Amino acid sequence: MDEQTDVDCGNPPEVLCRNLTTSGTKVGDTATYTCLSKKSKSDTQTCTDDGLWSGGLRQCKCDCKHLFDDGVMESGVYPINLKNVGHKMVYCDMEQDGGWSVLQRKLNNEVDFNTSFSSYKRGFGDPSSSHWIGLEVMDALTNAPSEVIMTFFVQPGNTQHVLHYSGFNPGGVRSNFSLTVSGYMPDSTWEDVFSEQTGQSFSVRGKDYDLESGMDCAQQTGGGWWFTSCSFFSLNGQNASVFKPSSSQFFSVSPPTVIKVRRL
């Protein structure tokens, strides 16, 4: 008997953002890895006579939508891979037709959202709980056309409301993360306020890009945001608020709040 035929490489390793198919685990058998984000991109490893899988694998990018399309149906924290960012642990919301990447979740006021620009840039908190995913990751997630849903509670009354837009991108570092929002959707339960902040750079305490003369909106509200005025609309601070144009009234916003995006 040929000793080589008895060599078994075992199951080939699972690889992030790829589907795996194998012809077997003996010498000469192959393992084919296909990118979730680009089905035409695949690489092959071969079982060698030293009992190892051999062959190079290129990086594949993927997000929560790719995972959902591949059959992942349970919400939770998953590893994704993004261009210019690399691997990142992200909470994937598989409800509402699935595939949503959660950018912000503020369940209470225990996590301090009144933090530095570098923290907002790289992200903070725990993706399984209250967190901010990071402006750089947001930009990478929305480099293709993406929709955004924001949920928040308005006081008094503790009423939950939704803002839904068909276009969202927070911009990149060169523009100080200048916001682009468009496509107010009819399933929104609050009047259009977020698109009014299009063109605004991201402000944090001590790094003030808001339109309020002599005021630091991030410091006043207790969190970073794409401020125009301090009270118009924000979701991150302990003193967050939202304006209702039809009644010219301002309302307090309270946790829990969620911001999530999905590729169109």
C-alpha positions in Angstrom: 0.0 0.0 0.0 1.3 3.5 -0.9 2.0 5.2 2.4 1.1 8.5 1.0 -2.5 7.4 0.5 -2.8 7.0 4.3 -1.8 10.6 5.0 -4.7 12.6 6.2 -4.5 16.4 6.5 -7.6 16.6 8.6 -10.3 19.2 8.2 -8.9 22.4 6.5 -9.1 25.5 8.6 -12.1 27.8 8.4 -11.2 31.2 7.1 -12.9 34.5 7.8 -15.3 35.8 5.1 -15.0 32.6 2.9 -17.1 29.6 2.1 -15.2 26.3 2.2 -15.7 23.2 0.0 -13.4 20.2 0.0 -12.9 17.1 -2.2 -11.5 15.2 0.8 -8.7 15.2 3.3 -6.1 12.8 1.7 -3.0 13.7 -0.2 -3.9 15.5 -3.4 -7.4 16.5 -2.2 -8.2 20.2 -2.4 -10.0 22.8 -0.3 -11.5 25.7 -2.2 -12.2 28.9 -0.4 -14.7 31.3 -2.0 -15.1 34.9 -0.9 -18.5 35.8 0.5 -18.3 39.3 -1.0 -17.1 38.2 -4.4 -18.1 34.7 -5.5 -15.7 34.7 -8.5 -12.7 35.1 -6.2 -11.5 31.8 -4.9 -8.3 30.2 -3.7 -7.3 26.5 -3.4 -5.2 24.6 -0.9 -4.0 21.1 -1.4 -3.4 18.3 1.0 0.4 17.5 0.8 2.2 14.3 1.8 3.5 15.9 5.0 0.0 16.1 6.3 -0.5 19.8 5.8 -2.7 22.0 3.7 -0.6 24.1 1.4 -1.5 27.2 -0.7 -1.9 30.9 -0.3 -5.1 32.6 0.6 -5.9 36.2 -0.3 -7.8 38.5 2.0 -11.6 38.7 1.5 -13.7 41.5 2.9 -17.1 41.0 4.4 -19.7 42.6 6.5 -22.9 41.6 8.4 -24.9 41.6 5.1 -22.5 39.1 3.5 -22.9 36.9 6.6 -26.7 37.1 6.5 -26.8 36.3 2.8 -24.6 33.3 3.6 -27.2 32.0 6.0 -26.3 33.5 9.4 -29.6 34.2 11.0 -28.8 34.8 14.7 -28.0 38.3 15.9 -24.7 38.7 17.8 -21.1 39.7 17.7 -19.2 38.4 14.6 -15.8 39.0 13.1 -15.9 40.9 9.8 -13.1 42.1 7.5 -13.0 45.6 5.9 -10.7 47.3 3.4 -8.2 49.6 5.1 -9.5 48.5 8.5 -8.9 44.8 8.7 -10.6 42.4 11.1 -13.2 44.0 13.5 -15.7 42.5 15.9 -19.2 43.9 15.1 -22.7 43.3 16.4 -24.8 42.1 13.5 -28.5 42.6 13.8 -30.2 39.9 11.8 -33.7 41.2 12.4 -35.7 43.5 10.0 -34.6 41.4 6.9 -31.2 41.0 8.4 -27.6 42.0 7.7 -27.4 45.2 9.7 -24.0 46.3 11.1 -24.6 48.2 14.4 -22.5 51.4 14.6 -23.8 52.7 17.9 -25.7 51.2 20.8 -26.3 53.1 24.0 -28.2 51.0 26.4 -27.7 53.3 29.4 -25.3 56.1 30.5 -22.7 53.8 32.0 -20.3 54.1 29.0 -18.8 57.6 28.8 -19.6 59.0 25.3 -18.0 62.4 26.3 -14.6 61.3 25.1 -11.7 62.2 22.8 -11.6 62.4 19.0 -9.1 59.5 18.9 -11.6 57.4 20.8 -14.4 58.3 18.4 -12.1 57.6 15.5 -11.1 54.1 16.6 -14.2 53.1 18.6 -14.9 52.3 22.2 -17.1 50.2 24.4 -18.2 46.5 24.0 -20.0 45.5 20.8 -22.2 43.2 22.8 -23.4 46.1 24.9 -23.0 49.9 24.8 -20.5 51.0 22.2 -19.4 53.2 19.3 -17.9 51.2 16.5 -15.5 54.0 15.3 -15.6 56.6 12.6 -13.0 54.8 10.4 -15.0 51.6 10.6 -18.2 53.4 9.7 -16.5 54.9 6.7 -15.3 51.5 5.6 -18.7 49.9 6.1 -20.5 52.5 4.0 -18.0 52.9 1.1 -20.8 51.2 -1.0 -24.3 52.7 -1.0 -25.8 52.0 2.4 -29.0 52.7 4.3 -29.1 53.7 8.0 -31.7 53.2 10.7 -31.6 55.1 14.0 -33.9 54.3 16.9 -34.2 56.4 20.1 -36.6 57.3 22.9 -38.1 60.8 23.2 -39.0 62.4 26.5 -41.5 63.2 27.9 -43.6 60.1 27.2 -40.7 57.6 26.7 -41.9 57.0 23.1 -39.6 55.1 20.7 -39.0 56.7 17.3 -37.2 55.7 14.1 -35.3 57.6 11.5 -34.6 55.7 8.3 -32.5 57.0 5.4 -31.5 55.3 2.1 -28.1 57.0 2.0 -25.5 57.4 4.7 -21.7 58.0 4.9 -19.7 59.6 7.7 -16.9 60.7 5.4 -13.2 60.1 6.0 -10.5 61.5 8.2 -9.4 64.1 5.5 -12.8 65.8 5.7 -12.9 65.5 9.5 -15.6 62.9 8.9 -18.0 65.2 7.1 -21.4 63.6 7.1 -23.6 62.8 4.0 -27.2 61.7 4.6 -30.0 61.5 2.1 -33.2 59.7 1.2 -35.6 60.2 4.2 -37.7 57.1 4.2 -41.5 57.0 4.8 -41.3 54.4 7.6 -39.6 57.0 9.7 -41.7 58.0 12.8 -39.9 61.3 13.4 -39.6 64.3 11.1 -36.5 64.6 9.0 -33.7 66.2 11.1 -30.6 64.1 10.4 -30.3 65.2 6.7 -30.1 68.8 7.9 -26.6 67.9 9.3 -25.2 66.8 6.0 -21.9 68.5 5.4 -21.1 68.8 9.1 -17.7 67.6 10.4 -17.7 65.4 13.5 -17.3 67.4 16.7 -16.0 66.2 20.1 -15.2 68.1 23.2 -12.3 70.5 22.4 -12.6 69.8 18.7 -15.5 72.0 17.8 -17.0 72.1 14.2 -20.6 73.0 15.1 -22.3 76.2 13.9 -23.0 77.6 17.4 -20.9 80.7 18.0 -19.0 80.6 21.2 -20.3 77.2 22.3 -18.9 73.7 22.3 -21.9 71.5 21.6 -20.1 68.2 22.3 -19.1 69.4 25.7 -22.6 70.8 26.4 -24.4 67.6 25.4 -21.8 65.2 26.7 -21.0 63.4 23.5 -19.6 63.7 20.0 -21.8 64.3 16.9 -22.2 66.0 13.6 -23.7 69.1 15.3 -25.2 72.0 13.6 -26.8 73.6 16.7 -26.4 71.9 20.1 -30.1 70.9 20.5 -31.1 70.1 16.9 -30.3 66.4 16.9 -27.8 64.1 18.6 -27.8 60.6 20.1 -24.5 60.2 22.0 -24.6 62.6 24.9 -26.3 62.4 28.3 -28.0 65.6 27.3 -28.9 64.5 23.8 -32.0 66.1 22.2 -34.0 66.2 19.0 -35.9 69.1 17.3 -39.4 68.7 15.9 -39.7 71.2 13.0 -43.5 71.1 12.7 -44.0 72.3 16.3 -40.6 74.2 16.7 -40.0 72.2 19.9 -37.0 70.5 21.3 -37.3 67.1 23.1 -34.9 65.1 25.3 -33.5 61.9 23.9 -32.9 58.9 26.3 -31.4 55.4 25.9 -31.6 52.9 24.5 -30.4 54.3 21.2 -29.2 52.3 18.2 -27.6 53.3 14.9 -27.2 50.5 12.3 -26.3 50.4 8.6 -26.7 47.9 5.7 -25.5 47.9 2.1 -28.2 48.4 -0.5 
